Amino acid sequence: MESLEMEAKTVEEAIEFALKELDVDRDAVEIEVVSKGRSGILGFGAEPARVRVSLRPESPKLSTVAKEVADRLIARMNLNLTCYPRSVPSGTDEAPILDLEGDDSGLLIGRRGETLRAFQFLLNHILSHQMGERVLVTVDVERYRERHQEKLEARALGLAERVAATGRSITMEPMPASDRRIVHMALAGHPRVTTESIGEGEERQLTILPKRG
């Protein structure tokens, strides 16, 4: 059943009855008031309110659209890669993740992940324009992001121990915001060090400092 008409004493009551019949929430339907009805005089000449409630057509899932756009970009770049939407737990608001695998994985990752970040930026720009709202899809290649994050976290913890032992701060090399965020998060609960970002633009760096007091 995609639509139905419902009568009741009031428009709101008719809408509620229709929603229960369709077993959907209000934001899943389009509502047309056929007649507002009238109360009449002493019960005479009364007419019920009547509404027509129609289910909104379901929009395609973001992960499905993202895969289609990613496949087109991969074809334009003439890369031998296959795209798989990664399954995420149902009922969560986790952003879609696309996994790319194939012979040209290294080419798409690029130096220190620069090409991968550019590909993800372009993909999200196209998707946002196509869907009429800002969206965010994460792109991973051969689980590069997971391995990179694990290595960066391990390195950050190692440097933190040096800072804690010597009492001298250490400034890491310039990193993109996503990498700095990983380090900040990895050391957020450390009892003896803290972190801060310094510099501007592409030269922005992260410093690990001993906690005072």
Residue frames relative to the residue before (quaternion, step in Angstrom):
aa qw qx qy qz dx dy dz
M 1.0000 0.0000 0.0000 0.0000 0.00 0.00 0.00
E 0.1612 -0.8212 0.5440 0.0612 3.62 -0.59 1.15
S 0.7988 -0.0029 -0.0047 0.6016 3.61 1.20 -0.41
L 0.0059 0.7865 -0.6175 -0.0118 3.53 -1.26 0.37
E 0.3318 -0.6966 0.5902 0.2372 3.54 -1.31 0.32
M 0.0734 -0.8073 0.5855 -0.0088 3.53 -0.98 0.87
E 0.2146 -0.7691 0.5923 0.1077 3.56 -1.10 0.83
A 0.1345 0.7585 -0.6322 0.0835 3.55 -1.20 0.63
K 0.7135 -0.4459 0.3052 0.4460 3.56 -1.27 0.05
T 0.7943 0.1269 -0.0549 0.5916 3.58 1.07 -0.78
V 0.6560 -0.5040 0.3829 0.4111 3.54 -1.29 0.33
E 0.6706 0.5079 -0.3065 0.4453 3.60 0.87 -0.93
E 0.6460 0.5166 -0.3166 0.4643 3.55 1.01 -0.78
A 0.6432 0.5176 -0.3163 0.4673 3.58 1.03 -0.82
I 0.6347 0.5247 -0.3259 0.4643 3.58 1.04 -0.79
E 0.6554 0.5165 -0.3134 0.4532 3.59 0.92 -0.91
F 0.6394 0.5187 -0.3247 0.4655 3.58 0.98 -0.81
A 0.6646 0.5113 -0.3030 0.4528 3.58 0.98 -0.90
L 0.6425 0.5243 -0.3203 0.4579 3.59 0.99 -0.83
K 0.6502 0.5032 -0.3157 0.4736 3.58 1.01 -0.78
E 0.6479 0.5230 -0.3175 0.4538 3.56 1.00 -0.82
L 0.7217 0.4135 -0.2352 0.5029 3.59 1.01 -0.85
D 0.2906 -0.7867 0.4889 0.2401 3.56 1.30 -0.37
V 0.5333 0.5864 -0.4242 0.4380 3.57 0.85 1.06
D 0.5187 -0.5980 0.4996 0.3518 3.55 -1.33 0.18
R 0.6849 -0.5191 0.3298 0.3907 3.55 -1.25 0.42
D 0.6818 0.5016 -0.3045 0.4369 3.59 0.99 -0.76
A 0.6183 0.5470 -0.3455 0.4462 3.61 1.28 -0.05
V 0.7359 0.3899 -0.2168 0.5094 3.60 1.26 -0.03
E 0.3192 -0.6715 0.6224 0.2448 3.50 -1.42 0.21
I 0.1942 -0.8148 0.5432 0.0575 3.55 -0.83 1.03
E 0.0609 -0.7704 0.6345 0.0143 3.55 -0.95 0.97
V 0.2817 -0.7506 0.5741 0.1664 3.57 -0.76 1.04
V 0.2579 -0.7835 0.5517 0.1235 3.57 -0.43 1.25
S 0.7846 -0.0926 0.0906 0.6063 3.56 0.97 -0.89
K 0.3937 -0.7194 0.5211 0.2364 3.57 -0.93 0.90
G 0.4098 -0.7171 0.4673 0.3154 3.58 1.28 -0.30
R 0.1384 -0.7721 0.6077 0.1244 3.54 -1.32 -0.01
S 0.5292 -0.6796 0.4255 0.2776 3.49 -1.11 0.75
G 0.3491 -0.7404 0.5077 0.2686 3.60 1.10 -0.53
I 0.4687 -0.6435 0.5262 0.2990 3.54 -1.35 -0.14
L 0.8340 -0.0641 -0.0154 0.5478 3.54 -0.63 1.21
G 0.7237 -0.4468 0.2382 0.4689 3.54 1.09 0.74
F 0.6259 0.5338 -0.3450 0.4520 3.57 1.23 -0.22
G 0.8131 0.2330 -0.1937 0.4971 3.56 -0.99 0.88
A 0.4068 0.7134 -0.4794 0.3095 3.57 1.23 0.24
E 0.0830 -0.7751 0.6253 0.0364 3.55 -1.12 0.76
P 0.4543 -0.6925 0.4800 0.2894 3.61 -0.94 0.79
A 0.5028 -0.5892 0.5246 0.3533 3.53 -1.26 0.38
R 0.1061 -0.7981 0.5922 0.0329 3.56 -1.09 0.74
V 0.0337 -0.7977 0.6020 -0.0091 3.57 -0.90 0.97
R 0.2473 -0.7171 0.6265 0.1790 3.52 -1.30 0.47
V 0.0832 -0.8083 0.5828 -0.0083 3.56 -0.63 1.16
S 0.0447 -0.8122 0.5811 -0.0245 3.57 -0.73 1.13
L 0.4878 -0.6520 0.4967 0.3004 3.56 -1.04 0.79
R 0.4284 -0.6715 0.5371 0.2776 3.56 -1.00 0.81
P 0.5033 -0.6276 0.4808 0.3487 3.61 -0.99 0.68
E 0.4686 -0.6867 0.4772 0.2849 3.58 -0.90 0.90
S 0.3463 -0.7145 0.5661 0.2215 3.56 -0.93 0.90
P 0.5746 -0.6022 0.4124 0.3703 3.60 -1.03 0.66
K 0.5749 -0.5908 0.4359 0.3611 3.55 -1.13 0.65
L 0.5921 -0.5941 0.4159 0.3513 3.54 -1.10 0.76
S 0.6437 0.5348 -0.3337 0.4339 3.60 0.95 -0.81
T 0.6366 0.5274 -0.3247 0.4596 3.59 1.08 -0.74
V 0.6684 0.4822 -0.2916 0.4854 3.58 0.92 -0.94
A 0.6397 0.5386 -0.3247 0.4419 3.58 0.98 -0.86
K 0.6405 0.5184 -0.3261 0.4635 3.60 0.98 -0.80
E 0.6461 0.5230 -0.3256 0.4506 3.59 0.94 -0.86
V 0.6711 0.4826 -0.2959 0.4787 3.59 0.94 -0.89
A 0.6486 0.5173 -0.3195 0.4579 3.60 0.95 -0.87
D 0.6347 0.5297 -0.3309 0.4551 3.60 0.97 -0.81
R 0.6533 0.5052 -0.3173 0.4662 3.59 1.00 -0.80
L 0.6515 0.5107 -0.3164 0.4633 3.58 0.96 -0.84
I 0.6442 0.5241 -0.3177 0.4576 3.58 0.97 -0.88
A 0.6520 0.5099 -0.3099 0.4679 3.57 1.00 -0.86
R 0.6517 0.5133 -0.3180 0.4591 3.60 0.98 -0.85
M 0.6980 0.4542 -0.2616 0.4880 3.58 1.08 -0.74
N 0.3491 -0.7712 0.4632 0.2625 3.57 1.36 -0.08
L 0.3716 0.7229 -0.4876 0.3188 3.55 0.95 0.99
N 0.3761 -0.7038 0.5562 0.2321 3.56 -1.09 0.72
L 0.3474 0.7173 -0.5144 0.3165 3.55 0.19 1.36
T 0.2112 -0.7505 0.6124 0.1307 3.55 -1.20 0.62
C 0.2792 -0.7831 0.5434 0.1165 3.55 -0.94 0.98
Y 0.0249 -0.7869 0.6164 -0.0149 3.58 -0.93 0.97
P 0.3507 -0.6953 0.5726 0.2562 3.65 -0.77 0.88
R 0.3610 -0.7345 0.5331 0.2147 3.59 -0.79 1.01
S 0.4335 -0.6950 0.5059 0.2703 3.57 -0.87 0.89
V 0.1259 -0.7729 0.6194 0.0552 3.56 -1.03 0.89
P 0.6384 -0.5392 0.3700 0.4061 3.59 -1.11 0.55
S 0.4858 -0.6679 0.4796 0.2966 3.58 -0.92 0.90
G 0.7821 0.3361 -0.2495 0.4616 3.53 -1.16 0.66
T 0.6156 0.5239 -0.3613 0.4649 3.60 1.25 0.17
D 0.4378 -0.6879 0.5170 0.2605 3.55 -1.29 0.40
E 0.2953 0.7856 -0.4982 0.2179 3.58 1.23 0.37
A 0.4994 -0.6653 0.4676 0.2988 3.56 -0.92 0.93
P 0.5702 -0.6027 0.4247 0.3623 3.60 -1.06 0.71
I 0.1657 -0.7631 0.6185 0.0876 3.55 -1.17 0.69
L 0.1721 -0.7643 0.6140 0.0960 3.57 -0.94 0.93
D 0.1912 -0.7644 0.6076 0.0998 3.56 -0.90 0.99
L 0.1318 -0.7835 0.6049 0.0540 3.58 -0.87 0.98
E 0.0047 0.7925 -0.6085 0.0402 3.54 -0.94 0.94
G 0.4367 0.6986 -0.5027 0.2618 3.57 -1.14 0.60
D 0.7523 -0.4291 0.2801 0.4140 3.54 -1.36 0.09
D 0.7404 0.4083 -0.2251 0.4842 3.59 1.10 -0.64
S 0.2152 0.8137 -0.5133 0.1674 3.59 1.17 0.52
G 0.6678 0.5242 -0.3029 0.4330 3.57 0.89 -0.96
L 0.6320 0.5430 -0.3310 0.4428 3.57 1.04 -0.77
L 0.7000 0.4619 -0.2812 0.4665 3.58 0.96 -0.83
I 0.6065 0.5349 -0.3677 0.4592 3.60 1.10 -0.55
G 0.1632 -0.8254 0.5217 0.1412 3.57 0.89 -0.94
R 0.7226 -0.4124 0.3192 0.4538 3.55 -1.35 -0.10
R 0.8501 -0.0851 0.0058 0.5196 3.55 -0.70 1.17
G 0.6874 -0.5214 0.2784 0.4221 3.58 1.08 0.74
E 0.3636 0.7700 -0.4708 0.2307 3.59 1.26 0.16
T 0.6709 0.4907 -0.3066 0.4638 3.60 0.92 -0.88
L 0.6275 0.5364 -0.3323 0.4561 3.58 1.01 -0.77
R 0.6554 0.4987 -0.3177 0.4698 3.61 0.93 -0.84
A 0.6488 0.5096 -0.3207 0.4654 3.59 1.00 -0.79
F 0.6330 0.5242 -0.3247 0.4680 3.59 1.01 -0.82
Q 0.6682 0.4954 -0.3056 0.4633 3.59 0.90 -0.89
F 0.6297 0.5315 -0.3325 0.4587 3.60 1.00 -0.81
L 0.6716 0.4950 -0.2937 0.4665 3.58 0.89 -0.95
L 0.6371 0.5321 -0.3240 0.4539 3.58 0.96 -0.87
N 0.7005 0.4655 -0.2778 0.4642 3.60 0.83 -0.95
H 0.6041 0.5477 -0.3539 0.4581 3.58 1.11 -0.64
I 0.6702 0.4862 -0.2917 0.4789 3.59 0.91 -0.92
L 0.6616 0.5136 -0.3055 0.4531 3.59 0.91 -0.91
S 0.6535 0.5169 -0.3195 0.4514 3.59 0.90 -0.88
H 0.6571 0.4956 -0.3017 0.4813 3.57 1.00 -0.83
Q 0.6834 0.5043 -0.2845 0.4446 3.58 0.94 -0.91
M 0.7622 0.3767 -0.1929 0.4898 3.59 0.98 -0.85
G 0.4801 -0.7189 0.4083 0.2932 3.57 1.27 0.01
E 0.7484 0.2476 -0.2010 0.5815 3.61 1.20 0.39
R 0.5879 -0.5831 0.4230 0.3680 3.54 -1.22 0.49
V 0.0030 -0.7925 0.6089 -0.0339 3.56 -0.79 1.05
L 0.1823 -0.7722 0.5991 0.1073 3.54 -1.27 0.39
V 0.0094 0.7723 -0.6326 0.0571 3.53 -0.71 1.18
T 0.2948 -0.7501 0.5679 0.1673 3.57 -0.94 0.92
V 0.1714 -0.7743 0.6036 0.0818 3.57 -0.98 0.90
D 0.0289 -0.7912 0.6108 -0.0077 3.56 -0.86 0.98
V 0.1944 -0.7772 0.5910 0.0939 3.58 -1.10 0.70
E 0.8350 -0.1162 0.0355 0.5367 3.56 -0.60 1.19
R 0.6083 -0.5829 0.3268 0.4283 3.59 1.10 0.82
Y 0.1963 0.8132 -0.5218 0.1668 3.58 1.15 0.64
R 0.6627 0.5276 -0.3221 0.4228 3.59 0.86 -0.93
E 0.6507 0.5146 -0.3217 0.4564 3.59 0.96 -0.82
R 0.6729 0.4861 -0.2984 0.4710 3.58 0.89 -0.94
H 0.6454 0.5252 -0.3146 0.4568 3.57 0.99 -0.88
Q 0.6592 0.5068 -0.3129 0.4591 3.58 0.92 -0.85
E 0.6495 0.5172 -0.3216 0.4553 3.60 0.93 -0.85
K 0.6644 0.4963 -0.3058 0.4678 3.59 0.95 -0.88
L 0.6703 0.5032 -0.3020 0.4542 3.58 0.95 -0.89
E 0.6376 0.5179 -0.3268 0.4674 3.59 1.01 -0.76
A 0.6543 0.5103 -0.3119 0.4628 3.58 0.96 -0.90
R 0.6550 0.5053 -0.3117 0.4674 3.59 0.96 -0.84
A 0.6441 0.5286 -0.3196 0.4512 3.58 0.97 -0.87
L 0.6613 0.5022 -0.3060 0.4657 3.58 0.96 -0.84
G 0.6362 0.5287 -0.3232 0.4596 3.57 1.06 -0.77
L 0.6656 0.4839 -0.2989 0.4832 3.57 0.97 -0.89
A 0.6182 0.5558 -0.3447 0.4361 3.58 1.03 -0.72
E 0.6441 0.5158 -0.3218 0.4642 3.56 1.02 -0.76
R 0.6255 0.5269 -0.3321 0.4699 3.59 1.07 -0.72
V 0.6538 0.5078 -0.3078 0.4689 3.55 0.96 -0.90
A 0.6599 0.5102 -0.3055 0.4592 3.58 0.95 -0.89
A 0.6924 0.4903 -0.2771 0.4510 3.58 1.00 -0.83
T 0.7710 0.3649 -0.1855 0.4879 3.60 0.97 -0.86
G 0.3756 -0.7315 0.4886 0.2916 3.58 1.16 -0.54
R 0.6129 0.5316 -0.3436 0.4729 3.58 1.29 0.22
S 0.4578 -0.7024 0.4772 0.2632 3.57 -0.90 0.93
I 0.1917 -0.7546 0.6177 0.1104 3.55 -1.27 0.50
T 0.1866 -0.7722 0.5993 0.0982 3.57 -0.90 0.96
M 0.3279 -0.7540 0.5413 0.1761 3.56 -0.76 1.08
E 0.6506 -0.5163 0.3834 0.4040 3.57 -1.29 0.31
P 0.6572 -0.4884 0.3649 0.4432 3.65 -1.17 0.35
M 0.0151 -0.8007 0.5973 -0.0442 3.55 -0.94 0.96
P 0.5549 -0.5780 0.4624 0.3798 3.59 -1.19 0.43
A 0.6926 -0.5023 0.3250 0.4030 3.57 -1.22 0.48
S 0.6353 0.5497 -0.3363 0.4256 3.59 1.00 -0.80
D 0.6678 0.4805 -0.2995 0.4831 3.60 1.04 -0.76
R 0.6300 0.5215 -0.3423 0.4625 3.59 0.97 -0.77
R 0.6259 0.5424 -0.3338 0.4501 3.56 1.04 -0.77
I 0.6248 0.5390 -0.3385 0.4523 3.59 1.01 -0.79
V 0.6757 0.4855 -0.2966 0.4688 3.59 0.92 -0.90
H 0.6235 0.5398 -0.3405 0.4515 3.58 0.93 -0.88
M 0.6948 0.4798 -0.2729 0.4611 3.57 0.87 -1.00
A 0.6481 0.5370 -0.3231 0.4326 3.58 0.98 -0.83
L 0.7754 0.3363 -0.1702 0.5067 3.58 1.05 -0.75
A 0.3619 0.7758 -0.4647 0.2263 3.59 1.27 0.04
G 0.7794 0.3341 -0.1843 0.4969 3.57 0.99 -0.77
H 0.3858 0.7373 -0.4814 0.2751 3.58 1.24 0.19
P 0.4336 -0.7494 0.4358 0.2459 3.62 -0.74 0.97
R 0.7922 0.3563 -0.1638 0.4676 3.61 1.11 -0.53
V 0.7620 0.2801 -0.1981 0.5492 3.63 1.20 -0.09
T 0.1510 -0.7464 0.6364 0.1223 3.50 -1.37 0.30
T 0.3065 -0.7610 0.5453 0.1719 3.61 -1.22 0.25
E 0.0278 0.7733 -0.6333 -0.0100 3.53 -1.28 0.46
S 0.3721 -0.7118 0.5496 0.2298 3.57 -1.19 0.57
I 0.0767 -0.7903 0.6078 0.0154 3.55 -1.06 0.81
G 0.7063 0.4544 -0.3245 0.4351 3.57 -1.19 0.43
E 0.3843 -0.7191 0.5407 0.2070 3.53 -1.36 0.05
G 0.8590 0.1749 -0.1127 0.4678 3.55 -1.27 0.50
E 0.8369 -0.1620 0.1408 0.5035 3.55 -1.02 -0.89
E 0.6625 0.4972 -0.3032 0.4712 3.59 1.24 -0.32
R 0.4034 0.7248 -0.4760 0.2921 3.59 1.25 0.10
Q 0.1168 -0.8121 0.5718 0.0010 3.56 -0.87 1.05
L 0.3405 -0.7138 0.5705 0.2218 3.52 -1.32 0.21
T 0.1626 -0.7874 0.5912 0.0635 3.55 -0.90 0.99
I 0.2337 -0.7358 0.6219 0.1315 3.54 -1.07 0.89
L 0.0551 -0.8282 0.5569 -0.0291 3.57 -0.59 1.17
P 0.5035 -0.6180 0.4914 0.3509 3.59 -1.15 0.49
K 0.4636 -0.6510 0.5173 0.3061 3.57 -1.06 0.69
R 0.3443 -0.7424 0.5429 0.1886 3.53 -0.98 0.89
G 0.7971 0.2883 -0.2189 0.4833 3.53 -1.10 0.67
